[in-house]
Amino acid sequence: MPLIMGVWLASLIYFYGKDISKHSYNVKDDDVIIDFFKNIWKVKK
């Protein structure tokens, strides 16, 4: 993976990772999309 993509990904994780950064963000996605990603993250843990 190119370095710039790693930096980009790390900054997104930092900004949207509420446990680390404490930034609040209102998700504007449909429930179907949110549930899809919740299921993926459960499997990865």
PyMOL Python script that loads the backbone (N, CA, C, O; Angstrom):
from pymol import cmd

cmd.read_pdbstr("""\
ATOM      1  N   MET A   1       0.858  -1.169   0.000  1.00  0.00           N
ATOM      2  CA  MET A   1       0.000   0.000   0.000  1.00  0.00           C
ATOM      3  C   MET A   1       0.906   1.235   0.000  1.00  0.00           C
ATOM      4  O   MET A   1       1.842   1.313   0.796  1.00  0.00           O
ATOM      5  N   PRO A   2       0.638   2.192  -0.878  1.00  0.00           N
ATOM      6  CA  PRO A   2       1.436   3.420  -0.892  1.00  0.00           C
ATOM      7  C   PRO A   2       1.313   4.186   0.432  1.00  0.00           C
ATOM      8  O   PRO A   2       0.287   4.128   1.109  1.00  0.00           O
ATOM      9  N   LEU A   3       2.364   4.888   0.772  1.00  0.00           N
ATOM     10  CA  LEU A   3       2.419   5.611   2.044  1.00  0.00           C
ATOM     11  C   LEU A   3       1.265   6.594   2.191  1.00  0.00           C
ATOM     12  O   LEU A   3       0.666   6.680   3.263  1.00  0.00           O
ATOM     13  N   ILE A   4       0.945   7.330   1.144  1.00  0.00           N
ATOM     14  CA  ILE A   4      -0.109   8.343   1.249  1.00  0.00           C
ATOM     15  C   ILE A   4      -1.463   7.713   1.578  1.00  0.00           C
ATOM     16  O   ILE A   4      -2.272   8.317   2.282  1.00  0.00           O
ATOM     17  N   MET A   5      -1.711   6.505   1.073  1.00  0.00           N
ATOM     18  CA  MET A   5      -2.973   5.833   1.396  1.00  0.00           C
ATOM     19  C   MET A   5      -2.998   5.403   2.855  1.00  0.00           C
ATOM     20  O   MET A   5      -4.050   5.435   3.495  1.00  0.00           O
ATOM     21  N   GLY A   6      -1.860   5.004   3.379  1.00  0.00           N
ATOM     22  CA  GLY A   6      -1.780   4.642   4.788  1.00  0.00           C
ATOM     23  C   GLY A   6      -2.044   5.830   5.687  1.00  0.00           C
ATOM     24  O   GLY A   6      -2.739   5.713   6.696  1.00  0.00           O
ATOM     25  N   VAL A   7      -1.490   6.973   5.323  1.00  0.00           N
ATOM     26  CA  VAL A   7      -1.706   8.195   6.099  1.00  0.00           C
ATOM     27  C   VAL A   7      -3.169   8.610   6.019  1.00  0.00           C
ATOM     28  O   VAL A   7      -3.760   9.019   7.018  1.00  0.00           O
ATOM     29  N   TRP A   8      -3.748   8.505   4.833  1.00  0.00           N
ATOM     30  CA  TRP A   8      -5.153   8.849   4.633  1.00  0.00           C
ATOM     31  C   TRP A   8      -6.053   7.946   5.483  1.00  0.00           C
ATOM     32  O   TRP A   8      -6.966   8.424   6.155  1.00  0.00           O
ATOM     33  N   LEU A   9      -5.790   6.658   5.446  1.00  0.00           N
ATOM     34  CA  LEU A   9      -6.594   5.713   6.214  1.00  0.00           C
ATOM     35  C   LEU A   9      -6.441   5.951   7.720  1.00  0.00           C
ATOM     36  O   LEU A   9      -7.422   5.911   8.461  1.00  0.00           O
ATOM     37  N   ALA A  10      -5.227   6.194   8.158  1.00  0.00           N
ATOM     38  CA  ALA A  10      -4.994   6.447   9.585  1.00  0.00           C
ATOM     39  C   ALA A  10      -5.718   7.706  10.053  1.00  0.00           C
ATOM     40  O   ALA A  10      -6.257   7.735  11.159  1.00  0.00           O
ATOM     41  N   SER A  11      -5.735   8.735   9.228  1.00  0.00           N
ATOM     42  CA  SER A  11      -6.421   9.964   9.624  1.00  0.00           C
ATOM     43  C   SER A  11      -7.926   9.764   9.697  1.00  0.00           C
ATOM     44  O   SER A  11      -8.581  10.331  10.571  1.00  0.00           O
ATOM     45  N   LEU A  12      -8.491   8.957   8.785  1.00  0.00           N
ATOM     46  CA  LEU A  12      -9.924   8.664   8.858  1.00  0.00           C
ATOM     47  C   LEU A  12     -10.264   7.865  10.112  1.00  0.00           C
ATOM     48  O   LEU A  12     -11.248   8.151  10.794  1.00  0.00           O
ATOM     49  N   ILE A  13      -9.454   6.880  10.403  1.00  0.00           N
ATOM     50  CA  ILE A  13      -9.689   6.076  11.610  1.00  0.00           C
ATOM     51  C   ILE A  13      -9.571   6.947  12.856  1.00  0.00           C
ATOM     52  O   ILE A  13     -10.370   6.813  13.783  1.00  0.00           O
ATOM     53  N   TYR A  14      -8.597   7.823  12.884  1.00  0.00           N
ATOM     54  CA  TYR A  14      -8.421   8.699  14.044  1.00  0.00           C
ATOM     55  C   TYR A  14      -9.612   9.637  14.206  1.00  0.00           C
ATOM     56  O   TYR A  14     -10.133   9.799  15.310  1.00  0.00           O
ATOM     57  N   PHE A  15     -10.044  10.254  13.104  1.00  0.00           N
ATOM     58  CA  PHE A  15     -11.127  11.234  13.192  1.00  0.00           C
ATOM     59  C   PHE A  15     -12.450  10.583  13.561  1.00  0.00           C
ATOM     60  O   PHE A  15     -13.167  11.083  14.427  1.00  0.00           O
ATOM     61  N   TYR A  16     -12.779   9.476  12.914  1.00  0.00           N
ATOM     62  CA  TYR A  16     -14.079   8.851  13.128  1.00  0.00           C
ATOM     63  C   TYR A  16     -14.081   7.820  14.251  1.00  0.00           C
ATOM     64  O   TYR A  16     -15.148   7.342  14.638  1.00  0.00           O
ATOM     65  N   GLY A  17     -12.931   7.471  14.774  1.00  0.00           N
ATOM     66  CA  GLY A  17     -12.872   6.518  15.885  1.00  0.00           C
ATOM     67  C   GLY A  17     -13.203   7.215  17.182  1.00  0.00           C
ATOM     68  O   GLY A  17     -12.329   7.836  17.788  1.00  0.00           O
ATOM     69  N   LYS A  18     -14.428   7.131  17.619  1.00  0.00           N
ATOM     70  CA  LYS A  18     -14.888   7.886  18.787  1.00  0.00           C
ATOM     71  C   LYS A  18     -14.174   7.489  20.073  1.00  0.00           C
ATOM     72  O   LYS A  18     -14.022   8.313  20.974  1.00  0.00           O
ATOM     73  N   ASP A  19     -13.736   6.243  20.166  1.00  0.00           N
ATOM     74  CA  ASP A  19     -13.053   5.812  21.385  1.00  0.00           C
ATOM     75  C   ASP A  19     -11.723   6.541  21.556  1.00  0.00           C
ATOM     76  O   ASP A  19     -11.283   6.779  22.681  1.00  0.00           O
ATOM     77  N   ILE A  20     -11.092   6.889  20.458  1.00  0.00           N
ATOM     78  CA  ILE A  20      -9.783   7.525  20.525  1.00  0.00           C
ATOM     79  C   ILE A  20      -9.897   9.044  20.514  1.00  0.00           C
ATOM     80  O   ILE A  20      -9.342   9.717  21.382  1.00  0.00           O
ATOM     81  N   SER A  21     -10.609   9.579  19.543  1.00  0.00           N
ATOM     82  CA  SER A  21     -10.589  11.020  19.327  1.00  0.00           C
ATOM     83  C   SER A  21     -11.706  11.789  20.014  1.00  0.00           C
ATOM     84  O   SER A  21     -11.604  13.006  20.173  1.00  0.00           O
ATOM     85  N   LYS A  22     -12.765  11.112  20.424  1.00  0.00           N
ATOM     86  CA  LYS A  22     -13.924  11.738  21.078  1.00  0.00           C
ATOM     87  C   LYS A  22     -14.656  12.716  20.160  1.00  0.00           C
ATOM     88  O   LYS A  22     -15.412  13.558  20.646  1.00  0.00           O
ATOM     89  N   HIS A  23     -14.449  12.624  18.837  1.00  0.00           N
ATOM     90  CA  HIS A  23     -15.196  13.441  17.885  1.00  0.00           C
ATOM     91  C   HIS A  23     -16.594  12.850  17.741  1.00  0.00           C
ATOM     92  O   HIS A  23     -16.755  11.633  17.659  1.00  0.00           O
ATOM     93  N   SER A  24     -17.589  13.705  17.712  1.00  0.00           N
ATOM     94  CA  SER A  24     -18.932  13.198  17.449  1.00  0.00           C
ATOM     95  C   SER A  24     -19.222  13.364  15.962  1.00  0.00           C
ATOM     96  O   SER A  24     -18.778  14.325  15.333  1.00  0.00           O
ATOM     97  N   TYR A  25     -19.963  12.427  15.420  1.00  0.00           N
ATOM     98  CA  TYR A  25     -20.296  12.467  14.005  1.00  0.00           C
ATOM     99  C   TYR A  25     -21.643  11.788  13.822  1.00  0.00           C
ATOM    100  O   TYR A  25     -21.820  10.630  14.198  1.00  0.00           O
ATOM    101  N   ASN A  26     -22.582  12.505  13.248  1.00  0.00           N
ATOM    102  CA  ASN A  26     -23.902  11.943  12.992  1.00  0.00           C
ATOM    103  C   ASN A  26     -23.871  11.173  11.677  1.00  0.00           C
ATOM    104  O   ASN A  26     -23.608  11.743  10.619  1.00  0.00           O
ATOM    105  N   VAL A  27     -24.140   9.889  11.756  1.00  0.00           N
ATOM    106  CA  VAL A  27     -24.134   9.043  10.574  1.00  0.00           C
ATOM    107  C   VAL A  27     -25.418   9.301   9.791  1.00  0.00           C
ATOM    108  O   VAL A  27     -26.511   9.337  10.356  1.00  0.00           O
ATOM    109  N   LYS A  28     -25.263   9.479   8.475  1.00  0.00           N
ATOM    110  CA  LYS A  28     -26.409   9.790   7.630  1.00  0.00           C
ATOM    111  C   LYS A  28     -26.744   8.645   6.682  1.00  0.00           C
ATOM    112  O   LYS A  28     -27.443   8.850   5.690  1.00  0.00           O
ATOM    113  N   ASP A  29     -26.259   7.458   6.970  1.00  0.00           N
ATOM    114  CA  ASP A  29     -26.505   6.305   6.124  1.00  0.00           C
ATOM    115  C   ASP A  29     -27.804   5.611   6.507  1.00  0.00           C
ATOM    116  O   ASP A  29     -28.344   5.822   7.593  1.00  0.00           O
ATOM    117  N   ASP A  30     -28.289   4.787   5.602  1.00  0.00           N
ATOM    118  CA  ASP A  30     -29.471   3.978   5.879  1.00  0.00           C
ATOM    119  C   ASP A  30     -29.122   2.897   6.902  1.00  0.00           C
ATOM    120  O   ASP A  30     -27.958   2.532   7.064  1.00  0.00           O
ATOM    121  N   ASP A  31     -30.138   2.397   7.580  1.00  0.00           N
ATOM    122  CA  ASP A  31     -29.929   1.342   8.572  1.00  0.00           C
ATOM    123  C   ASP A  31     -29.335   0.085   7.952  1.00  0.00           C
ATOM    124  O   ASP A  31     -28.569  -0.622   8.606  1.00  0.00           O
ATOM    125  N   VAL A  32     -29.676  -0.202   6.705  1.00  0.00           N
ATOM    126  CA  VAL A  32     -29.148  -1.390   6.026  1.00  0.00           C
ATOM    127  C   VAL A  32     -27.626  -1.291   5.892  1.00  0.00           C
ATOM    128  O   VAL A  32     -26.916  -2.269   6.124  1.00  0.00           O
ATOM    129  N   ILE A  33     -27.138  -0.131   5.524  1.00  0.00           N
ATOM    130  CA  ILE A  33     -25.691   0.067   5.365  1.00  0.00           C
ATOM    131  C   ILE A  33     -24.994  -0.004   6.712  1.00  0.00           C
ATOM    132  O   ILE A  33     -23.930  -0.613   6.827  1.00  0.00           O
ATOM    133  N   ILE A  34     -25.572   0.604   7.721  1.00  0.00           N
ATOM    134  CA  ILE A  34     -24.979   0.583   9.059  1.00  0.00           C
ATOM    135  C   ILE A  34     -24.900  -0.847   9.588  1.00  0.00           C
ATOM    136  O   ILE A  34     -23.877  -1.255  10.137  1.00  0.00           O
ATOM    137  N   ASP A  35     -25.985  -1.605   9.422  1.00  0.00           N
ATOM    138  CA  ASP A  35     -25.984  -2.996   9.871  1.00  0.00           C
ATOM    139  C   ASP A  35     -24.957  -3.835   9.126  1.00  0.00           C
ATOM    140  O   ASP A  35     -24.318  -4.703   9.721  1.00  0.00           O
ATOM    141  N   PHE A  36     -24.791  -3.584   7.830  1.00  0.00           N
ATOM    142  CA  PHE A  36     -23.799  -4.300   7.033  1.00  0.00           C
ATOM    143  C   PHE A  36     -22.402  -4.117   7.620  1.00  0.00           C
ATOM    144  O   PHE A  36     -21.676  -5.093   7.809  1.00  0.00           O
ATOM    145  N   PHE A  37     -22.021  -2.872   7.910  1.00  0.00           N
ATOM    146  CA  PHE A  37     -20.689  -2.620   8.443  1.00  0.00           C
ATOM    147  C   PHE A  37     -20.541  -3.094   9.891  1.00  0.00           C
ATOM    148  O   PHE A  37     -19.454  -3.512  10.289  1.00  0.00           O
ATOM    149  N   LYS A  38     -21.604  -3.036  10.676  1.00  0.00           N
ATOM    150  CA  LYS A  38     -21.538  -3.576  12.037  1.00  0.00           C
ATOM    151  C   LYS A  38     -21.226  -5.065  12.002  1.00  0.00           C
ATOM    152  O   LYS A  38     -20.427  -5.554  12.800  1.00  0.00           O
ATOM    153  N   ASN A  39     -21.853  -5.785  11.079  1.00  0.00           N
ATOM    154  CA  ASN A  39     -21.600  -7.221  10.951  1.00  0.00           C
ATOM    155  C   ASN A  39     -20.178  -7.504  10.500  1.00  0.00           C
ATOM    156  O   ASN A  39     -19.556  -8.450  10.985  1.00  0.00           O
ATOM    157  N   ILE A  40     -19.656  -6.714   9.592  1.00  0.00           N
ATOM    158  CA  ILE A  40     -18.271  -6.904   9.141  1.00  0.00           C
ATOM    159  C   ILE A  40     -17.309  -6.659  10.296  1.00  0.00           C
ATOM    160  O   ILE A  40     -16.372  -7.433  10.494  1.00  0.00           O
ATOM    161  N   TRP A  41     -17.526  -5.602  11.054  1.00  0.00           N
ATOM    162  CA  TRP A  41     -16.609  -5.280  12.165  1.00  0.00           C
ATOM    163  C   TRP A  41     -16.677  -6.325  13.258  1.00  0.00           C
ATOM    164  O   TRP A  41     -15.671  -6.570  13.924  1.00  0.00           O
ATOM    165  N   LYS A  42     -17.829  -6.954  13.470  1.00  0.00           N
ATOM    166  CA  LYS A  42     -17.926  -8.025  14.463  1.00  0.00           C
ATOM    167  C   LYS A  42     -17.057  -9.197  14.059  1.00  0.00           C
ATOM    168  O   LYS A  42     -16.376  -9.782  14.901  1.00  0.00           O
ATOM    169  N   VAL A  43     -17.068  -9.548  12.792  1.00  0.00           N
ATOM    170  CA  VAL A  43     -16.302 -10.691  12.293  1.00  0.00           C
ATOM    171  C   VAL A  43     -14.808 -10.416  12.397  1.00  0.00           C
ATOM    172  O   VAL A  43     -14.041 -11.328  12.705  1.00  0.00           O
ATOM    173  N   LYS A  44     -14.379  -9.198  12.152  1.00  0.00           N
ATOM    174  CA  LYS A  44     -12.950  -8.845  12.146  1.00  0.00           C
ATOM    175  C   LYS A  44     -12.349  -8.806  13.540  1.00  0.00           C
ATOM    176  O   LYS A  44     -11.129  -8.910  13.671  1.00  0.00           O
ATOM    177  N   LYS A  45     -13.147  -8.663  14.578  1.00  0.00           N
ATOM    178  CA  LYS A  45     -12.606  -8.531  15.942  1.00  0.00           C
ATOM    179  C   LYS A  45     -12.197  -9.835  16.510  1.00  0.00           C
ATOM    180  O   LYS A  45     -11.725  -9.893  17.645  1.00  0.00           O
TER     181      LYS A  45
END
""", "prot")
cmd.dss("prot")
cmd.show_as("cartoon", "prot")
cmd.util.cbc("prot")
cmd.orient("prot")
